[in-house]
Every structure is written in structure tokens, then in C-alpha cells.
């Protein structure tokens, strides 16, 4: 089931890509500044691992939200 949801999520991203807004850009700049500070203290290797983990978690969060929206849409369709 997870593979199907991942495939549907990827398909939806291809056909309906998210358009970044000013808040997204602001958050990315802030994240970069924080990661630069962490890099200075804990090193590049740690920041790479942290970035990989946060990217993976972000993707899982998006997939979970997509699944919840899909379930809601199907439930509403049945009404």
C-alpha cells in the first residue's frame, strides 16, 4: 500500500507541482543559516546526515498529508 501511495503522490507532484511562495523562500533561507551554524560547530558530515534526515521526514510528512487528503476526497465522493 505504501508503494501505491508513493506512486500516486509522485504522479500528483508531476501533474500539479507546488509553487513556492515568499514564506517558503524565507524558511529555506532561515534553514540554511541555521545549518551553516551547525556546520561550523559539528562539521559537514553531521549537517549532511541531518539534511538527509529532514528531507526524508519532509517527504514522509507530505505523503501522509496526501493520503489523508485522498481519504477525505474519497469519503466526500461517497456522500
Secondary structure, 3 states (H helix, E strand, C coil): CHHHHHHHHHHHHHHCCCCCCHHHHHHHHHHHHHHHHHHHHHCHHHHHHHHHHHHHHHHHHHHHHHHHHHHHHHHHHHC
